[in-house]
Amino acid sequence: MSVQIQHCGELTEQEFRKFTLYTCNSNNALDDKARAKILGFPDNIRIAPGAIVRIDDNNNIGFNAYIGLYSYINGDVSIGDNVFIGPHASIVASNHLYSPETDSFSDRTDLHRGKVVIEKGVWLTSGVVITPGCTIGQCALICSNAVVTNNVAPYAIMAGAPAQQIGKIDPESGQYHWNKKDK
């Protein structure tokens, strides 16, 4: 059975075409704000196509936040003002538990939840993963495909899996300062 029939009735070919074009070609501020509003978020938030945002309180996303294409945010997550989340980011605040009875990971989530806090001005670039219990400090920059497993200091530049600090941002000048590599 198609999703159309199961959830909302069959769409006409023209309706389905419009819907497909809207979801695939509508990554712009106006449509992103409309999408956020339809999903129950305040007017000052932008959500790109394909993003899934399932947080405990829709008011836990700050002013002028952007959630990028196909990002996934789930659980007890707080996002500050002016946060930019790039495409394909994953931010989760809980895990599945291993069950010795079934020798597998269960459908139940970890009862010891790990709140994720993303402070104001943070930029999470493409493909970033934030694991449960992490706080990302103000104006930190997390580079593409980094996996954050610990708290991040304000103005830190992080990269890698697991993420390591590779530099910092000067909050006065905006200049990036890179850590020197050992030779």
Backbone hydrogen bonds, N-H to C=O, Kabsch-Sander energy under -0.5 kcal/mol:
donor,donor_aa,acceptor,acceptor_aa,energy
6,Q,2,S,-2.3
7,H,3,V,-2.4
8,C,3,V,-0.5
8,C,4,Q,-2.1
9,G,4,Q,-1.3
16,F,12,T,-2.8
17,R,13,E,-2.1
18,K,14,Q,-2.4
19,F,15,E,-2.8
20,T,16,F,-2.7
21,L,17,R,-2.6
22,Y,18,K,-2.7
23,T,19,F,-2.6
24,C,20,T,-1.9
25,N,21,L,-2.5
26,S,22,Y,-0.6
28,N,26,S,-1.6
32,D,28,N,-3.0
33,K,29,A,-2.3
34,A,30,L,-2.0
35,R,31,D,-2.7
36,A,32,D,-2.0
37,K,33,K,-2.2
38,I,34,A,-2.5
39,L,35,R,-1.8
40,G,37,K,-1.6
41,F,36,A,-2.8
45,I,42,P,-1.2
46,R,65,A,-2.4
47,I,32,D,-1.7
48,A,67,I,-2.9
51,A,48,A,-1.6
52,I,71,S,-3.0
53,V,51,A,-0.5
54,R,52,I,-0.5
54,R,73,I,-3.4
56,D,75,G,-1.4
60,N,57,D,-2.4
61,I,58,N,-0.6
62,G,60,N,-0.5
62,G,79,I,-2.4
64,N,44,N,-1.5
65,A,62,G,-1.2
66,Y,83,V,-2.5
67,I,46,R,-2.4
68,G,66,Y,-0.5
68,G,85,I,-1.8
70,Y,49,P,-1.7
71,S,68,G,-1.7
72,Y,89,A,-2.8
73,I,52,I,-2.8
74,N,91,I,-2.5
75,G,54,R,-2.8
77,V,75,G,-1.8
78,S,116,V,-2.5
79,I,60,N,-3.5
80,G,118,I,-2.8
82,N,63,F,-3.1
83,V,80,G,-0.8
84,F,122,V,-2.6
85,I,66,Y,-2.4
85,I,83,V,-0.5
86,G,84,F,-0.6
86,G,124,L,-3.9
88,H,69,L,-3.0
89,A,86,G,-0.9
90,S,128,V,-2.8
91,I,72,Y,-3.1
92,V,130,I,-1.7
93,A,74,N,-1.7
97,L,108,R,-1.2
99,S,104,S,-3.2
103,D,99,S,-1.6
104,S,99,S,-1.3
106,S,97,L,-2.7
110,D,95,N,-4.5
113,R,111,L,-1.4
114,G,93,A,-2.5
115,K,113,R,-0.6
116,V,76,D,-2.2
117,V,134,C,-2.1
118,I,78,S,-3.0
119,E,117,V,-0.6
119,E,136,I,-2.7
121,G,81,D,-2.6
122,V,119,E,-1.1
123,W,140,A,-2.3
124,L,84,F,-2.7
125,T,123,W,-0.7
125,T,142,I,-2.4
127,G,87,P,-2.7
128,V,125,T,-1.3
129,V,146,A,-2.6
130,I,90,S,-3.0
131,T,129,V,-0.5
131,T,148,V,-2.3
133,G,114,G,-2.4
134,C,131,T,-1.1
136,I,117,V,-3.2
137,G,135,T,-0.7
137,G,152,V,-1.9
139,C,120,K,-2.2
140,A,137,G,-1.7
141,L,156,A,-2.8
142,I,123,W,-2.6
142,I,140,A,-0.5
143,C,141,L,-0.6
143,C,158,M,-3.1
145,N,126,S,-2.2
146,A,143,C,-1.8
147,V,160,G,-2.2
148,V,129,V,-3.2
148,V,146,A,-0.6
149,T,147,V,-0.6
152,V,135,T,-2.9
155,Y,138,Q,-2.4
156,A,153,A,-1.6
157,I,167,G,-2.6
158,M,141,L,-2.7
158,M,156,A,-0.5
159,A,164,Q,-2.1
163,A,147,V,-2.9
164,Q,159,A,-2.8
166,I,157,I,-3.1
167,G,157,I,-1.2
168,K,177,H,-2.6
169,I,155,Y,-3.0
170,D,175,Q,-2.9
174,G,170,D,-3.1
177,H,168,K,-3.1
179,N,166,I,-3.0
